[in-house]
Amino acid sequence: MKRSILSAFLLFTFAAVGVAQSTFTFDDLVAVKRVGDPQVSPAGDLVAFTIGTVDKAANRTLTHIYTVRLDGSGLKQITSGDRSASTPRWSPDGRQLAFVTGGQIWRMDADGDDKEQITRISTGAANPVWSPDGKWIAFSSEVYPECTTDECNKAEDARVAASKVQAKVAERLLFKHWNEWRDRKRTHVFVVASNGGTATDLTPGDFDSPPYSASTGVDYAFSPDSTEIAFLRNFDPVEATSTNSDIVVMSLSTKSQKNITQNNKGYDVEPVYTRNGKYILFRSQATATFEADRWRIMRYDRSSGETVELTRGFDQMADHIVLSPDQTTVYFTAGERGRSPIFSVPVEPDLRLRIATHVKKVLGNGSFSNLSITRDGRRFVFVKSSMNEPAAVFSAQVGSAEFKQISPPDRKFPFTTVEETEWRGALNRNIHGWVVKPIGFDPSKKYPLIVLIHGGPQSAWNDSWGYRWNPQMFANAGYVVFMPNPRGSTGYGQQFVNEISGDWGGKVFTDIKNGVAEVIKRPYIDPNRIGAAGASYGGYMVNWILGHNNDPRFKFKTLVSHAGVYNLESMATATEEIFFVNWEFKGMPWQNPVQYQRWSPNKFVNNFSTPTLVTAGELDYRVPVDQSLQLFTTLQLKKVESKLIVFPDEGHWILKPQNSEFWYRNVIEWFGKHLK
């Protein structure tokens, strides 16, 4: 009875927020529940998923695990307390869930009862994966490579913490990544009995498994008979200059190993065994050192050793692999024109035919992620969102275009319809993007325009919900928002992606300018009030605009550069993934100085005159904070109106709720000062 009352209370609580309102503020943004990671039970009757709730006062997000029936009934919160719980993973018999809380692996019954801690490893545990026989759980942990016991790791951590010397020492590259300084620790794959006990390091040595830059969160897998495990490793001597992650299979009894992808020099990730044990499927990139190469789905025959690409001729990037229960079909999502439809391809296609004809779009017209399928193969479960629809868990019948939300509803907002738009870019190429109108849009009025430029650069503005750079925040402030997907954007074919490499300020800049020139023809946009903002590569493009704000059709009145690349020569050896700059600029600065000088924004400082807000995170190792400091110093010395905001506790992204609020407020105030 108590459980029924709780379920009813939860449904009422979530449903009560489904009331429309007239504005969309930062408090509304952080109040939106962060729904994700749906996992279908083996029986197919329950879905476990997570909901994150932002506590702005505490400056954190608290995540807990819920279950719901496939029809959307019976919602139940099965973890609670002041520690987050995440990564729910069903046991093979469906009776239990493994999950992560407090940096350790726990397990509980499907109804949330009988919680039991499984790992007690001092270095923490993450990403649990059950063996098919239910006896083992694999997980990852960061350890000292010279340590063979947890006692050794614990003692070394204590020694480092107690030392008055807190110097950071490195003797190899990729000692830092995103916002983390690794020092000597390495990520290893461990295994522990599913009822607890001593964990065993399966990948001892001075290397990372998965490789630091290759982790997708699905980095190791057991064979169907639970006697073998597949994991990732990069054998190249310098991981910072390499994307050559390989898939290695290892016998759990003899520890013998075999590299099954040694002939491919690009990324190989996400191994998945077919249930009959015949194949290992995985995703792969063919080109060495090119992290934005086309992601392919590959099939490795465990008997013959033959590897076949299943998606040959499919010109988009295949994402997370899901096998049909009968093991005949691979389902996956892939970016396509600003969305992420669901596709399928046979596990054993007729190789006499052109393989691309085997790839079918199963469910389109949406941005789907976190795909899974019920054991009977009849229903998908996934996360779906759009720019005006926060993420939620949905269920859809395989073969049907209709789907039903099964996670609890969130509040309703008066968002305008997001519009697609197209124009002609450089070389007369058709370019695609999005326009978001202000809340309460009045077509008889004139609105200022904000151009948001995405990072990557091999990325895209997708019709999906996000908490950073949410266009509705700018639309609510009274702006029309234009979000172009110029050259380099994913979802428009691999050649379109490739065309930005070695051409950072070239055709892509024309694509963006032509898009702005086309959009401002709309009668409700004021062509004299245009601003632009971007982060990472988007910040680079803002910095490039600073030196090239001379288009006769329009002028940008103000700019916002977040974590923007400014000085390519200093960036090349300060960033952590050296393979990226080495590919994008066809060598390092001393090898190809012309490329760096041609495309570096700092070479055009004499043209700087546009008021610019500069923001950055001090812990950013991707685009180090000195890039923003150099830019701001230059603007000040050139007497260009400018402002600098640096967050000492943030990395490449501004994530903490109060910091995010401060960032949004200052950016919107900056635009208001110059565009209103």
C-alpha positions as semicolon CSV with decimal commas, in nm:
position;residue;x (nm);y (nm);z (nm)
1;M;0,000;0,000;0,000
2;K;0,281;0,243;0,091
3;R;0,445;0,179;-0,247
4;S;0,119;0,251;-0,431
5;I;0,076;0,576;-0,239
6;L;0,436;0,677;-0,319
7;S;0,391;0,601;-0,689
8;A;0,071;0,804;-0,700
9;F;0,242;1,092;-0,517
10;L;0,532;1,094;-0,763
11;L;0,299;1,097;-1,062
12;F;0,097;1,381;-0,910
13;T;0,410;1,578;-0,823
14;F;0,554;1,557;-1,174
15;A;0,219;1,606;-1,347
16;A;0,149;1,917;-1,140
17;V;0,428;2,102;-1,315
18;G;0,272;2,041;-1,656
19;V;0,114;2,387;-1,649
20;A;0,210;2,642;-1,911
21;Q;0,365;2,975;-1,812
22;S;0,460;3,290;-2,001
23;T;0,837;3,313;-1,954
24;F;1,147;3,096;-1,939
25;T;1,407;3,204;-1,683
26;F;1,729;3,052;-1,557
27;D;1,541;2,915;-1,256
28;D;1,306;2,745;-1,501
29;L;1,601;2,604;-1,693
30;V;1,761;2,445;-1,387
31;A;1,423;2,325;-1,260
32;V;1,381;2,107;-1,569
33;K;1,450;1,747;-1,467
34;R;1,759;1,590;-1,624
35;V;1,626;1,258;-1,746
36;G;1,852;0,995;-1,898
37;D;2,016;0,651;-1,916
38;P;1,706;0,430;-1,967
39;Q;1,772;0,057;-1,925
40;V;1,508;-0,203;-2,014
41;S;1,483;-0,500;-1,780
42;P;1,552;-0,845;-1,931
43;A;1,183;-0,932;-1,894
44;G;1,091;-0,614;-2,078
45;D;0,837;-0,499;-1,821
46;L;1,036;-0,229;-1,640
47;V;1,262;0,056;-1,742
48;A;1,522;0,191;-1,499
49;F;1,638;0,545;-1,565
50;T;1,786;0,845;-1,387
51;I;1,651;1,188;-1,299
52;G;1,886;1,466;-1,199
53;T;1,753;1,756;-0,993
54;V;1,949;2,079;-0,967
55;D;1,995;2,224;-0,618
56;K;2,102;2,578;-0,700
57;A;2,160;2,674;-0,336
58;A;2,393;2,376;-0,287
59;N;2,546;2,437;-0,632
60;R;2,509;2,077;-0,744
61;T;2,288;1,828;-0,925
62;L;2,150;1,532;-0,729
63;T;2,071;1,226;-0,942
64;H;1,857;0,929;-0,843
65;I;1,730;0,610;-1,005
66;Y;1,366;0,544;-1,091
67;T;1,174;0,259;-1,246
68;V;0,858;0,273;-1,454
69;R;0,654;0,016;-1,642
70;L;0,678;0,012;-2,019
71;D;0,332;0,168;-2,045
72;G;0,433;0,462;-1,824
73;S;0,257;0,344;-1,509
74;G;0,403;0,249;-1,173
75;L;0,668;0,521;-1,146
76;K;0,890;0,456;-0,846
77;Q;1,201;0,622;-0,706
78;I;1,431;0,340;-0,590
79;T;1,730;0,536;-0,458
80;S;1,725;0,834;-0,224
81;G;1,942;1,038;0,010
82;D;2,197;1,315;-0,033
83;R;2,436;1,112;-0,249
84;S;2,372;1,074;-0,619
85;A;2,304;0,730;-0,765
86;S;2,360;0,660;-1,134
87;T;2,440;0,402;-1,402
88;P;2,163;0,148;-1,332
89;R;2,242;-0,186;-1,496
90;W;2,014;-0,492;-1,485
91;S;2,144;-0,831;-1,381
92;P;2,096;-1,098;-1,650
93;D;1,803;-1,251;-1,458
94;G;1,639;-0,911;-1,411
95;R;1,612;-0,946;-1,034
96;Q;1,874;-0,688;-0,942
97;L;2,030;-0,362;-1,053
98;A;2,393;-0,269;-1,018
99;F;2,451;0,103;-0,978
100;V;2,709;0,358;-0,868
101;T;2,686;0,574;-0,558
102;G;2,953;0,729;-0,341
103;G;3,216;0,624;-0,593
104;Q;3,145;0,251;-0,545
105;I;2,940;-0,023;-0,714
106;W;2,629;-0,131;-0,527
107;R;2,345;-0,365;-0,612
108;M;1,980;-0,371;-0,512
109;D;1,663;-0,562;-0,585
110;A;1,453;-0,439;-0,874
111;D;1,214;-0,272;-0,629
112;G;1,498;-0,085;-0,459
113;D;1,515;-0,307;-0,152
114;D;1,818;-0,490;-0,006
115;K;2,091;-0,250;-0,118
116;E;2,438;-0,399;-0,081
117;Q;2,781;-0,250;-0,147
118;I;2,981;-0,464;-0,392
119;T;3,313;-0,281;-0,425
120;R;3,523;-0,128;-0,149
121;I;3,817;-0,014;-0,356
122;S;3,995;0,300;-0,238
123;T;4,036;0,437;-0,590
124;G;3,663;0,423;-0,667
125;A;3,458;0,224;-0,916
126;A;3,249;0,325;-1,219
127;N;3,067;0,191;-1,526
128;P;2,949;-0,154;-1,406
129;V;2,895;-0,432;-1,663
130;W;2,745;-0,771;-1,565
131;S;2,878;-1,096;-1,701
132;P;2,604;-1,295;-1,882
133;D;2,613;-1,568;-1,616
134;G;2,552;-1,305;-1,347
135;K;2,858;-1,406;-1,144
136;W;3,083;-1,109;-1,217
137;I;3,074;-0,734;-1,258
138;A;3,340;-0,551;-1,455
139;F;3,413;-0,187;-1,374
140;S;3,678;0,081;-1,419
141;S;3,901;0,250;-1,163
142;E;4,194;0,494;-1,170
143;V;4,499;0,341;-1,003
144;Y;4,873;0,386;-0,972
145;P;5,032;0,161;-1,237
146;E;5,304;0,040;-1,002
147;C;5,049;-0,081;-0,746
148;T;4,923;-0,438;-0,756
149;T;4,700;-0,415;-0,446
150;D;4,442;-0,174;-0,315
151;E;4,651;-0,128;-0,002
152;C;4,931;0,008;-0,220
153;N;4,696;0,254;-0,393
154;K;4,551;0,365;-0,062
155;A;4,895;0,423;0,087
156;E;5,014;0,620;-0,216
157;D;4,702;0,839;-0,212
158;A;4,760;0,906;0,158
159;R;5,127;0,992;0,099
160;V;5,042;1,235;-0,180
161;A;4,766;1,401;0,026
162;A;4,989;1,439;0,332
163;S;5,286;1,587;0,149
164;K;5,347;1,960;0,187
165;V;5,471;1,955;-0,171
166;Q;5,175;1,964;-0,408
167;A;5,376;1,998;-0,728
168;K;5,226;1,846;-1,040
169;V;5,482;1,632;-1,220
170;A;5,450;1,479;-1,567
171;E;5,681;1,253;-1,766
172;R;5,446;1,178;-2,055
173;L;5,184;1,356;-2,263
174;L;4,810;1,336;-2,205
175;F;4,876;1,390;-1,836
176;K;4,568;1,615;-1,840
177;H;4,233;1,591;-2,017
178;W;3,937;1,829;-2,029
179;N;3,949;1,960;-1,670
180;E;4,140;1,680;-1,497
181;W;4,511;1,656;-1,418
182;R;4,592;1,285;-1,401
183;D;4,950;1,283;-1,268
184;R;5,057;0,916;-1,261
185;K;4,723;0,739;-1,234
186;R;4,587;0,511;-1,508
187;T;4,235;0,384;-1,578
188;H;4,215;0,004;-1,557
189;V;3,940;-0,254;-1,603
190;F;3,862;-0,460;-1,293
191;V;3,632;-0,751;-1,220
192;V;3,464;-0,842;-0,891
193;A;3,224;-1,117;-0,789
194;S;2,868;-0,990;-0,815
195;N;2,815;-1,064;-0,446
196;G;3,126;-0,869;-0,347
197;G;3,482;-0,953;-0,256
198;T;3,830;-0,857;-0,371
199;A;3,849;-0,690;-0,710
200;T;4,102;-0,807;-0,970
201;D;4,283;-0,570;-1,206
202;L;4,247;-0,720;-1,555
203;T;4,465;-0,460;-1,730
204;P;4,768;-0,400;-1,506
205;G;5,046;-0,184;-1,644
206;D;5,140;0,172;-1,728
207;F;4,861;0,238;-1,978
208;D;4,495;0,339;-1,978
209;S;4,208;0,105;-2,053
210;P;4,004;0,255;-2,198
211;P;4,245;0,504;-2,354
212;Y;4,197;0,846;-2,205
213;S;4,060;1,005;-2,522
214;A;3,860;0,704;-2,647
215;S;3,613;0,627;-2,369
216;T;3,248;0,618;-2,473
217;G;3,113;0,476;-2,147
218;V;3,067;0,136;-2,316
219;D;3,428;0,030;-2,315
220;Y;3,434;-0,341;-2,224
221;A;3,209;-0,643;-2,265
222;F;3,191;-1,010;-2,163
223;S;3,157;-1,293;-2,411
224;P;2,823;-1,481;-2,399
225;D;2,978;-1,769;-2,203
226;S;3,140;-1,524;-1,957
227;T;3,488;-1,669;-2,020
228;E;3,631;-1,376;-2,217
229;I;3,630;-0,999;-2,191
230;A;3,691;-0,739;-2,461
231;F;3,844;-0,405;-2,366
232;L;4,018;-0,106;-2,525
233;R;4,386;-0,019;-2,535
234;N;4,607;0,216;-2,736
235;F;4,944;0,051;-2,804
236;D;5,101;0,358;-2,964
237;P;5,383;0,510;-2,756
238;V;5,226;0,860;-2,729
239;E;4,848;0,858;-2,686
240;A;4,828;1,239;-2,714
241;T;4,926;1,212;-3,082
242;S;4,722;0,899;-3,160
243;T;4,361;0,787;-3,198
244;N;4,465;0,424;-3,240
245;S;4,254;0,261;-2,969
246;D;4,231;-0,113;-3,029
247;I;3,993;-0,382;-2,908
248;V;4,168;-0,658;-2,717
249;V;4,003;-0,984;-2,613
250;M;4,133;-1,169;-2,308
251;S;4,061;-1,510;-2,162
252;L;3,956;-1,466;-1,801
253;S;4,114;-1,797;-1,705
254;T;4,451;-1,788;-1,884
255;K;4,478;-1,408;-1,928
256;S;4,593;-1,467;-2,287
257;Q;4,520;-1,167;-2,510
258;K;4,456;-1,095;-2,876
259;N;4,435;-0,758;-3,049
260;I;4,152;-0,798;-3,301
261;T;4,184;-0,450;-3,460
262;Q;4,559;-0,408;-3,492
263;N;4,537;-0,335;-3,865
264;N;4,316;-0,030;-3,815
265;K;4,494;0,288;-3,702
266;G;4,188;0,494;-3,608
267;Y;3,955;0,462;-3,311
268;D;3,800;0,119;-3,239
269;V;3,545;0,134;-2,957
270;E;3,230;-0,016;-2,802
271;P;3,271;-0,394;-2,841
272;V;2,944;-0,592;-2,841
273;Y;2,930;-0,973;-2,859
274;T;2,644;-1,139;-3,044
275;R;2,458;-1,378;-2,816
276;N;2,559;-1,683;-3,019
277;G;2,924;-1,586;-2,974
278;K;2,995;-1,580;-3,346
279;Y;3,074;-1,210;-3,385
280;I;3,202;-0,904;-3,204
281;L;3,047;-0,583;-3,331
282;F;3,213;-0,248;-3,270
283;R;3,236;0,108;-3,395
284;S;3,545;0,226;-3,578
285;Q;3,712;0,516;-3,757
286;A;3,948;0,435;-4,042
287;T;4,172;0,742;-4,050
288;A;4,458;0,768;-3,803
289;T;4,464;1,081;-3,581
290;F;4,134;1,214;-3,724
291;E;3,882;1,214;-3,438
292;A;3,599;1,337;-3,664
293;D;3,628;1,062;-3,923
294;R;3,311;0,871;-4,011
295;W;3,208;0,626;-3,739
296;R;3,147;0,284;-3,897
297;I;2,986;-0,030;-3,758
298;M;3,217;-0,329;-3,798
299;R;3,169;-0,704;-3,758
300;Y;3,454;-0,927;-3,644
301;D;3,419;-1,302;-3,699
302;R;3,566;-1,475;-3,392
303;S;3,639;-1,796;-3,585
304;S;3,788;-1,667;-3,909
305;G;3,925;-1,335;-3,786
306;E;3,758;-1,157;-4,079
307;T;3,638;-0,800;-4,024
308;V;3,359;-0,651;-4,238
309;E;3,209;-0,302;-4,235
310;L;2,830;-0,323;-4,209
311;T;2,769;0,046;-4,286
312;R;2,991;0,085;-4,593
313;G;2,844;0,360;-4,809
314;F;2,636;0,505;-4,526
315;D;2,760;0,864;-4,514
316;Q;2,681;0,957;-4,153
317;M;2,840;0,878;-3,817
318;A;2,694;0,569;-3,651
319;D;2,642;0,598;-3,278
320;H;2,571;0,351;-2,996
321;I;2,511;-0,011;-3,108
322;V;2,203;-0,208;-3,000
323;L;2,143;-0,568;-3,110
324;S;1,797;-0,708;-3,176
325;P;1,711;-0,999;-2,943
326;D;1,722;-1,245;-3,235
327;Q;2,073;-1,114;-3,314
328;T;1,990;-1,048;-3,680
329;T;1,978;-0,667;-3,675
330;V;2,193;-0,383;-3,547
331;Y;2,007;-0,069;-3,445
332;F;2,189;0,261;-3,401
333;T;2,137;0,635;-3,408
334;A;2,320;0,873;-3,640
335;G;2,319;1,248;-3,687
336;E;2,129;1,361;-3,995
337;R;2,046;1,724;-4,077
338;G;2,033;1,839;-3,718
339;R;1,851;1,537;-3,579
340;S;1,940;1,182;-3,472
341;P;1,711;0,920;-3,628
342;I;1,726;0,548;-3,554
343;F;1,868;0,325;-3,828
344;S;1,910;-0,049;-3,876
345;V;2,146;-0,276;-4,066
346;P;2,156;-0,659;-4,082
347;V;2,426;-0,838;-3,886
348;E;2,474;-1,064;-4,189
349;P;2,391;-0,858;-4,501
350;D;2,420;-1,002;-4,848
351;L;2,773;-0,890;-4,931
352;R;2,707;-0,931;-5,302
353;L;2,490;-0,619;-5,283
354;R;2,597;-0,262;-5,217
355;I;2,598;-0,256;-4,839
356;A;2,459;0,098;-4,808
357;T;2,126;-0,031;-4,940
358;H;2,094;-0,244;-4,627
359;V;2,093;0,058;-4,393
360;K;1,733;0,158;-4,324
361;K;1,587;0,449;-4,132
362;V;1,363;0,293;-3,869
363;L;1,245;0,599;-3,678
364;G;1,303;0,953;-3,800
365;N;1,189;1,308;-3,731
366;G;1,349;1,338;-3,390
367;S;1,665;1,348;-3,185
368;F;1,697;1,007;-3,019
369;S;1,967;0,875;-2,787
370;N;2,029;0,607;-2,522
371;L;1,856;0,347;-2,737
372;S;1,762;0,002;-2,604
373;I;1,515;-0,268;-2,707
374;T;1,289;-0,510;-2,523
375;R;1,374;-0,880;-2,514
376;D;1,083;-0,968;-2,744
377;G;1,220;-0,721;-3,000
378;R;0,889;-0,540;-3,025
379;R;0,958;-0,206;-2,856
380;F;1,234;0,053;-2,845
381;V;1,307;0,261;-2,538
382;F;1,505;0,581;-2,583
383;V;1,556;0,941;-2,477
384;K;1,401;1,201;-2,705
385;S;1,422;1,579;-2,690
386;S;1,408;1,892;-2,903
387;M;1,502;2,258;-2,863
388;N;1,159;2,323;-2,714
389;E;1,107;1,986;-2,545
390;P;1,331;1,876;-2,254
391;A;1,467;1,522;-2,260
392;A;1,231;1,243;-2,157
393;V;1,217;0,864;-2,184
394;F;0,990;0,730;-2,457
395;S;0,877;0,391;-2,583
396;A;0,791;0,308;-2,943
397;Q;0,682;-0,005;-3,122
398;V;0,948;-0,124;-3,366
399;G;0,826;-0,035;-3,714
400;S;0,590;0,237;-3,594
401;A;0,642;0,613;-3,615
402;E;0,444;0,672;-3,297
403;F;0,598;0,686;-2,951
404;K;0,481;0,742;-2,597
405;Q;0,649;0,926;-2,311
406;I;0,693;0,698;-2,012
407;S;0,903;0,917;-1,783
408;P;0,707;1,174;-1,581
409;P;0,603;1,495;-1,757
410;D;0,787;1,817;-1,682
411;R;0,648;2,168;-1,680
412;K;0,524;2,329;-2,001
413;F;0,673;2,645;-2,147
414;P;0,545;2,884;-2,417
415;F;0,825;2,813;-2,660
416;T;0,780;2,918;-3,022
417;T;0,819;2,658;-3,294
418;V;1,181;2,608;-3,392
419;E;1,220;2,669;-3,764
420;E;1,459;2,509;-4,010
421;T;1,621;2,734;-4,267
422;E;1,851;2,688;-4,567
423;W;2,071;2,915;-4,774
424;R;2,363;2,902;-5,016
425;G;2,709;2,902;-4,864
426;A;3,056;2,900;-5,015
427;L;3,082;2,742;-5,361
428;N;2,702;2,760;-5,379
429;R;2,667;2,471;-5,133
430;N;2,331;2,432;-4,959
431;I;2,367;2,503;-4,585
432;H;2,118;2,420;-4,309
433;G;2,043;2,575;-3,972
434;W;1,782;2,676;-3,718
435;V;1,592;2,991;-3,621
436;V;1,438;3,029;-3,275
437;K;1,195;3,318;-3,228
438;P;1,137;3,502;-2,901
439;I;0,872;3,389;-2,656
440;G;0,561;3,594;-2,728
441;F;0,683;3,664;-3,081
442;D;0,511;3,953;-3,261
443;P;0,578;3,955;-3,639
444;S;0,508;4,328;-3,657
445;K;0,805;4,410;-3,433
446;K;1,176;4,437;-3,510
447;Y;1,400;4,207;-3,306
448;P;1,777;4,199;-3,258
449;L;1,955;3,886;-3,381
450;I;2,199;3,663;-3,192
451;V;2,405;3,420;-3,399
452;L;2,516;3,116;-3,197
453;I;2,817;2,934;-3,346
454;H;2,875;2,576;-3,235
455;G;3,204;2,425;-3,125
456;G;3,385;2,116;-3,243
457;P;3,426;2,228;-3,511
458;Q;3,305;1,883;-3,618
459;S;2,975;1,901;-3,433
460;A;2,629;2,043;-3,502
461;W;2,338;2,234;-3,360
462;N;2,083;1,956;-3,325
463;D;1,715;1,987;-3,253
464;S;1,772;1,857;-2,901
465;W;1,755;1,994;-2,548
466;G;2,062;2,131;-2,375
467;Y;2,139;2,319;-2,056
468;R;2,447;2,499;-2,187
469;W;2,389;2,747;-2,469
470;N;2,017;2,687;-2,454
471;P;1,865;2,903;-2,732
472;Q;1,544;2,951;-2,537
473;M;1,735;3,151;-2,275
474;F;1,829;3,405;-2,541
475;A;1,487;3,393;-2,706
476;N;1,322;3,465;-2,371
477;A;1,542;3,777;-2,345
478;G;1,383;3,911;-2,662
479;Y;1,617;3,794;-2,939
480;V;1,577;3,597;-3,257
481;V;1,840;3,322;-3,240
482;F;2,012;3,193;-3,553
483;M;2,205;2,864;-3,524
484;P;2,388;2,776;-3,847
485;N;2,542;2,437;-3,927
486;P;2,823;2,542;-4,164
487;R;3,104;2,331;-4,309
488;G;3,252;2,099;-4,051
489;S;2,910;2,022;-3,907
490;T;2,818;1,657;-3,866
491;G;2,502;1,507;-4,013
492;Y;2,551;1,634;-4,369
493;G;2,791;1,372;-4,504
494;Q;3,158;1,309;-4,434
495;Q;3,288;1,534;-4,711
496;F;3,104;1,825;-4,551
497;V;3,279;1,741;-4,222
498;N;3,618;1,712;-4,389
499;E;3,602;2,050;-4,561
500;I;3,680;2,250;-4,248
501;S;4,015;2,085;-4,174
502;G;4,294;2,318;-4,284
503;D;4,034;2,586;-4,364
504;W;3,912;2,709;-4,024
505;G;3,834;3,065;-4,128
506;G;3,762;3,002;-4,496
507;K;3,453;2,848;-4,653
508;V;3,293;2,797;-4,312
509;F;3,307;3,174;-4,250
510;T;3,137;3,237;-4,584
511;D;2,870;2,980;-4,493
512;I;2,795;3,167;-4,170
513;K;2,802;3,516;-4,323
514;N;2,574;3,414;-4,608
515;G;2,335;3,263;-4,356
516;V;2,324;3,584;-4,154
517;A;2,272;3,790;-4,470
518;E;1,979;3,567;-4,566
519;V;1,816;3,561;-4,221
520;I;1,824;3,940;-4,175
521;K;1,605;3,976;-4,485
522;R;1,315;3,867;-4,266
523;P;1,099;4,171;-4,185
524;Y;1,099;4,109;-3,810
525;I;1,481;4,123;-3,774
526;D;1,668;4,450;-3,729
527;P;1,979;4,423;-3,953
528;N;2,153;4,691;-3,746
529;R;2,138;4,492;-3,422
530;I;2,334;4,169;-3,471
531;G;2,553;3,990;-3,217
532;A;2,739;3,660;-3,223
533;A;2,853;3,417;-2,956
534;G;3,031;3,084;-2,950
535;A;3,241;2,846;-2,743
536;S;3,557;2,653;-2,825
537;Y;3,567;2,649;-3,206
538;G;3,262;2,875;-3,189
539;G;3,476;3,107;-2,978
540;Y;3,749;3,078;-3,240
541;M;3,502;3,192;-3,505
542;V;3,397;3,486;-3,286
543;N;3,765;3,578;-3,254
544;W;3,802;3,541;-3,631
545;I;3,504;3,773;-3,681
546;L;3,682;4,030;-3,462
547;G;3,947;4,065;-3,730
548;H;3,711;4,027;-4,027
549;N;3,398;4,224;-3,935
550;N;3,385;4,397;-4,272
551;D;3,106;4,230;-4,468
552;P;2,928;4,503;-4,670
553;R;2,590;4,340;-4,608
554;F;2,591;4,374;-4,227
555;K;2,811;4,428;-3,920
556;F;2,823;4,245;-3,590
557;K;2,769;4,507;-3,320
558;T;2,900;4,292;-3,036
559;L;3,055;3,951;-2,968
560;V;3,086;3,691;-2,691
561;S;3,385;3,454;-2,698
562;H;3,381;3,161;-2,454
563;A;3,690;2,939;-2,435
564;G;3,777;3,059;-2,782
565;V;4,095;2,966;-2,965
566;Y;4,288;3,290;-3,024
567;N;4,654;3,210;-3,085
568;L;4,689;2,888;-3,284
569;E;5,064;2,860;-3,235
570;S;5,045;2,866;-2,855
571;M;4,726;2,658;-2,855
572;A;4,895;2,376;-3,048
573;T;5,130;2,278;-2,766
574;A;4,913;2,386;-2,470
575;T;4,608;2,173;-2,553
576;E;4,607;1,807;-2,449
577;E;4,491;1,613;-2,756
578;I;4,781;1,691;-2,989
579;F;4,639;1,468;-3,263
580;F;4,360;1,723;-3,309
581;V;4,571;2,027;-3,397
582;N;4,816;1,808;-3,588
583;W;4,532;1,694;-3,816
584;E;4,343;2,021;-3,843
585;F;4,650;2,225;-3,941
586;K;4,844;1,954;-4,124
587;G;5,129;1,942;-3,877
588;M;5,264;2,132;-3,579
589;P;5,356;2,503;-3,598
590;W;5,722;2,431;-3,675
591;Q;5,619;2,187;-3,947
592;N;5,351;2,395;-4,120
593;P;5,383;2,755;-3,999
594;V;5,187;2,894;-4,294
595;Q;4,867;2,717;-4,185
596;Y;4,891;2,852;-3,830
597;Q;4,968;3,206;-3,940
598;R;4,695;3,208;-4,202
599;W;4,413;3,103;-3,970
600;S;4,516;3,244;-3,631
601;P;4,287;3,528;-3,511
602;N;4,575;3,700;-3,330
603;K;4,733;3,783;-3,667
604;F;4,449;4,030;-3,739
605;V;4,451;4,241;-3,423
606;N;4,481;4,566;-3,617
607;N;4,121;4,515;-3,730
608;F;3,980;4,462;-3,379
609;S;3,710;4,716;-3,288
610;T;3,394;4,523;-3,195
611;P;3,292;4,524;-2,824
612;T;3,363;4,175;-2,691
613;L;3,283;3,979;-2,375
614;V;3,544;3,709;-2,302
615;T;3,462;3,416;-2,071
616;A;3,656;3,103;-1,976
617;G;3,713;2,832;-1,716
618;E;4,051;2,829;-1,545
619;L;4,057;2,447;-1,537
620;D;4,011;2,418;-1,913
621;Y;4,284;2,198;-2,059
622;R;4,117;2,165;-2,401
623;V;4,136;2,538;-2,485
624;P;4,361;2,661;-2,203
625;V;4,257;2,981;-2,028
626;D;4,563;3,166;-2,160
627;Q;4,384;3,186;-2,498
628;S;4,113;3,401;-2,340
629;L;4,366;3,600;-2,137
630;Q;4,566;3,680;-2,450
631;L;4,249;3,792;-2,627
632;F;4,133;4,016;-2,343
633;T;4,478;4,170;-2,298
634;T;4,491;4,249;-2,668
635;L;4,144;4,406;-2,664
636;Q;4,234;4,622;-2,366
637;L;4,562;4,736;-2,520
638;K;4,375;4,816;-2,842
639;K;4,120;5,011;-2,632
640;V;3,834;4,796;-2,758
641;E;3,543;4,781;-2,514
642;S;3,579;4,442;-2,346
643;K;3,513;4,246;-2,031
644;L;3,673;3,928;-1,895
645;I;3,504;3,664;-1,678
646;V;3,710;3,365;-1,561
647;F;3,566;3,085;-1,347
648;P;3,847;2,935;-1,133
649;D;3,646;2,620;-1,056
650;E;3,527;2,537;-1,409
651;G;3,678;2,370;-1,713
652;H;3,577;2,384;-2,079
653;W;3,209;2,408;-1,982
654;I;3,044;2,620;-1,714
655;L;2,853;2,353;-1,523
656;K;2,796;2,450;-1,160
657;P;2,445;2,595;-1,127
658;Q;2,540;2,928;-0,970
659;N;2,829;2,975;-1,213
660;S;2,597;2,894;-1,502
661;E;2,345;3,149;-1,380
662;F;2,621;3,412;-1,350
663;W;2,740;3,330;-1,703
664;Y;2,393;3,351;-1,860
665;R;2,315;3,676;-1,676
666;N;2,636;3,846;-1,783
667;V;2,612;3,729;-2,143
668;I;2,250;3,842;-2,176
669;E;2,329;4,174;-2,006
670;W;2,621;4,226;-2,244
671;F;2,397;4,168;-2,545
672;G;2,133;4,394;-2,392
673;K;2,383;4,674;-2,349
674;H;2,486;4,666;-2,715
675;L;2,179;4,541;-2,902
676;K;1,885;4,703;-2,723
